[in-house]
Protein backbone atom coordinates (compact mmCIF):
# COMPACT_ATOMS: atom_id res chain seq x y z
CA UNK A 1 0.00 0.00 0.00
CA UNK A 2 1.31 3.36 -1.01
CA UNK A 3 1.26 5.93 1.70
CA UNK A 4 1.14 9.58 0.72
CA UNK A 5 1.87 12.46 3.01
CA UNK A 6 1.10 15.99 2.13
CA UNK A 7 3.75 18.61 2.62
CA UNK A 8 2.58 21.47 4.72
CA UNK A 9 3.40 24.96 3.55
CA UNK A 10 4.89 27.25 6.15
CA UNK A 11 5.57 30.98 6.19
CA UNK A 12 9.20 30.62 7.29
CA UNK A 13 11.75 27.90 7.92
CA UNK A 14 15.11 27.83 9.62
CA UNK A 15 17.82 26.06 7.63
CA UNK A 16 21.59 26.19 8.12
CA UNK A 17 21.36 29.34 10.22
CA UNK A 18 19.24 31.23 7.69
CA UNK A 19 15.53 31.98 8.01
CA UNK A 20 14.00 32.61 4.59
CA UNK A 21 10.30 33.29 4.15
CA UNK A 22 8.10 32.08 1.32
CA UNK A 23 8.46 35.34 -0.64
CA UNK A 24 12.23 35.61 -0.02
CA UNK A 25 11.98 39.05 1.53
CA UNK A 26 14.47 37.91 4.22
CA UNK A 27 12.53 39.90 6.79
CA UNK A 28 12.42 37.10 9.42
CA UNK A 29 16.12 36.44 9.01
CA UNK A 30 17.05 40.12 9.32
CA UNK A 31 14.81 40.52 12.37
CA UNK A 32 16.44 37.52 14.00
CA UNK A 33 19.94 38.84 13.30
CA UNK A 34 19.01 42.28 14.65
CA UNK A 35 17.66 40.72 17.84
CA UNK A 36 20.78 38.62 18.43
CA UNK A 37 23.06 41.55 17.63
CA UNK A 38 21.19 43.85 20.02
CA UNK A 39 21.48 41.28 22.81
CA UNK A 40 25.22 40.92 22.31
CA UNK A 41 25.72 44.68 22.04
CA UNK A 42 23.95 45.11 25.37
CA UNK A 43 26.40 42.66 26.91
CA UNK A 44 29.45 44.25 25.25
CA UNK A 45 28.50 47.92 25.57
CA UNK A 46 30.48 48.55 28.78
CA UNK A 47 33.54 46.88 27.26
CA UNK A 48 33.24 48.74 23.95
CA UNK A 49 32.87 52.03 25.79
CA UNK A 50 35.98 51.35 27.86
CA UNK A 51 38.06 50.40 24.84
CA UNK A 52 36.82 53.47 22.98
CA UNK A 53 37.76 55.66 25.93
CA UNK A 54 41.21 54.07 26.00
CA UNK A 55 41.71 54.70 22.28
CA UNK A 56 40.47 58.29 22.44
CA UNK A 57 41.80 59.53 25.77
CA UNK A 58 44.78 57.47 26.87
CA UNK A 59 46.55 56.20 23.77
CA UNK A 60 46.94 59.68 22.19
CA UNK A 61 48.88 60.80 25.28
CA UNK A 62 51.17 57.81 24.91
CA UNK A 63 51.58 58.35 21.15
CA UNK A 64 52.24 62.06 21.26
CA UNK A 65 55.43 63.03 19.38
CA UNK A 66 56.47 59.39 18.90
CA UNK A 67 58.41 60.18 15.69
CA UNK A 68 60.65 62.40 17.83
CA UNK A 69 61.26 59.85 20.59
CA UNK A 70 61.35 56.70 18.47
CA UNK A 71 65.09 56.37 19.12
CA UNK A 72 64.51 56.07 22.89
CA UNK A 73 65.97 53.07 24.65
CA UNK A 74 63.91 49.89 24.52
CA UNK A 75 63.63 49.85 28.29
CA UNK A 76 61.92 53.26 28.21
CA UNK A 77 59.46 52.20 25.51
CA UNK A 78 58.92 48.96 27.43
CA UNK A 79 57.49 51.00 30.29
CA UNK A 80 54.81 52.38 27.98
CA UNK A 81 54.06 48.90 26.64
CA UNK A 82 53.55 47.63 30.19
CA UNK A 83 51.29 50.57 30.92
CA UNK A 84 49.23 49.85 27.80
CA UNK A 85 48.83 46.20 28.75
CA UNK A 86 47.77 47.12 32.29
CA UNK A 87 45.22 49.57 30.93
CA UNK A 88 43.73 47.02 28.52
CA UNK A 89 43.65 44.34 31.20
CA UNK A 90 41.82 46.74 33.51
CA UNK A 91 39.46 47.66 30.67
CA UNK A 92 38.49 44.06 29.99
CA UNK A 93 38.68 42.71 33.52
CA UNK A 94 40.71 39.81 32.14
CA UNK A 95 42.09 37.37 34.73
CA UNK A 96 45.85 36.99 35.25
CA UNK A 97 46.17 33.85 33.13
CA UNK A 98 44.98 35.50 29.90
CA UNK A 99 48.01 36.63 27.91
CA UNK A 100 48.47 40.26 26.98
CA UNK A 101 48.78 39.29 23.32
CA UNK A 102 45.39 37.56 23.49
CA UNK A 103 43.80 40.67 25.00
CA UNK A 104 45.33 42.85 22.28
CA UNK A 105 44.19 40.46 19.54
CA UNK A 106 40.66 40.19 20.91
CA UNK A 107 40.27 43.97 21.17
CA UNK A 108 41.93 44.68 17.84
CA UNK A 109 44.50 46.90 19.53
CA UNK A 110 48.05 46.50 18.18
CA UNK A 111 50.94 46.02 20.58
CA UNK A 112 52.43 49.37 21.55
CA UNK A 113 55.70 48.85 19.67
CA UNK A 114 53.82 47.87 16.48
CA UNK A 115 51.50 50.86 16.84
CA UNK A 116 54.42 53.27 17.27
CA UNK A 117 56.22 51.70 14.33
CA UNK A 118 53.14 52.23 12.13
CA UNK A 119 52.75 55.84 13.28
CA UNK A 120 56.38 56.69 12.58
CA UNK A 121 56.27 54.96 9.18
CA UNK A 122 53.20 57.02 8.29
CA UNK A 123 54.98 60.18 9.46
CA UNK A 124 58.10 59.30 7.43
CA UNK A 125 56.10 58.64 4.26
CA UNK A 126 54.31 61.99 4.59
CA UNK A 127 57.62 63.72 5.29
CA UNK A 128 59.13 62.23 2.12
CA UNK A 129 56.30 63.76 0.08
CA UNK A 130 57.05 67.27 1.35
CA UNK A 131 59.22 69.16 -1.13
CA UNK A 132 62.17 71.25 -0.01
CA UNK A 133 61.55 74.99 -0.59
C-alpha positions in Angstrom: 0.0 0.0 0.0 1.3 3.4 -1.0 1.3 5.9 1.7 1.1 9.6 0.7 1.9 12.5 3.0 1.1 16.0 2.1 3.8 18.6 2.6 2.6 21.5 4.7 3.4 25.0 3.5 4.9 27.3 6.2 5.6 31.0 6.2 9.2 30.6 7.3 11.8 27.9 7.9 15.1 27.8 9.6 17.8 26.1 7.6 21.6 26.2 8.1 21.4 29.3 10.2 19.2 31.2 7.7 15.5 32.0 8.0 14.0 32.6 4.6 10.3 33.3 4.2 8.1 32.1 1.3 8.5 35.3 -0.6 12.2 35.6 0.0 12.0 39.1 1.5 14.5 37.9 4.2 12.5 39.9 6.8 12.4 37.1 9.4 16.1 36.4 9.0 17.1 40.1 9.3 14.8 40.5 12.4 16.4 37.5 14.0 19.9 38.8 13.3 19.0 42.3 14.6 17.7 40.7 17.8 20.8 38.6 18.4 23.1 41.6 17.6 21.2 43.9 20.0 21.5 41.3 22.8 25.2 40.9 22.3 25.7 44.7 22.0 24.0 45.1 25.4 26.4 42.7 26.9 29.4 44.2 25.3 28.5 47.9 25.6 30.5 48.5 28.8 33.5 46.9 27.3 33.2 48.7 23.9 32.9 52.0 25.8 36.0 51.3 27.9 38.1 50.4 24.8 36.8 53.5 23.0 37.8 55.7 25.9 41.2 54.1 26.0 41.7 54.7 22.3 40.5 58.3 22.4 41.8 59.5 25.8 44.8 57.5 26.9 46.6 56.2 23.8 46.9 59.7 22.2 48.9 60.8 25.3 51.2 57.8 24.9 51.6 58.3 21.1 52.2 62.1 21.3 55.4 63.0 19.4 56.5 59.4 18.9 58.4 60.2 15.7 60.7 62.4 17.8 61.3 59.9 20.6 61.4 56.7 18.5 65.1 56.4 19.1 64.5 56.1 22.9 66.0 53.1 24.6 63.9 49.9 24.5 63.6 49.9 28.3 61.9 53.3 28.2 59.5 52.2 25.5 58.9 49.0 27.4 57.5 51.0 30.3 54.8 52.4 28.0 54.1 48.9 26.6 53.5 47.6 30.2 51.3 50.6 30.9 49.2 49.9 27.8 48.8 46.2 28.7 47.8 47.1 32.3 45.2 49.6 30.9 43.7 47.0 28.5 43.6 44.3 31.2 41.8 46.7 33.5 39.5 47.7 30.7 38.5 44.1 30.0 38.7 42.7 33.5 40.7 39.8 32.1 42.1 37.4 34.7 45.8 37.0 35.3 46.2 33.8 33.1 45.0 35.5 29.9 48.0 36.6 27.9 48.5 40.3 27.0 48.8 39.3 23.3 45.4 37.6 23.5 43.8 40.7 25.0 45.3 42.8 22.3 44.2 40.5 19.5 40.7 40.2 20.9 40.3 44.0 21.2 41.9 44.7 17.8 44.5 46.9 19.5 48.0 46.5 18.2 50.9 46.0 20.6 52.4 49.4 21.5 55.7 48.9 19.7 53.8 47.9 16.5 51.5 50.9 16.8 54.4 53.3 17.3 56.2 51.7 14.3 53.1 52.2 12.1 52.8 55.8 13.3 56.4 56.7 12.6 56.3 55.0 9.2 53.2 57.0 8.3 55.0 60.2 9.5 58.1 59.3 7.4 56.1 58.6 4.3 54.3 62.0 4.6 57.6 63.7 5.3 59.1 62.2 2.1 56.3 63.8 0.1 57.1 67.3 1.3 59.2 69.2 -1.1 62.2 71.2 0.0 61.6 75.0 -0.6 
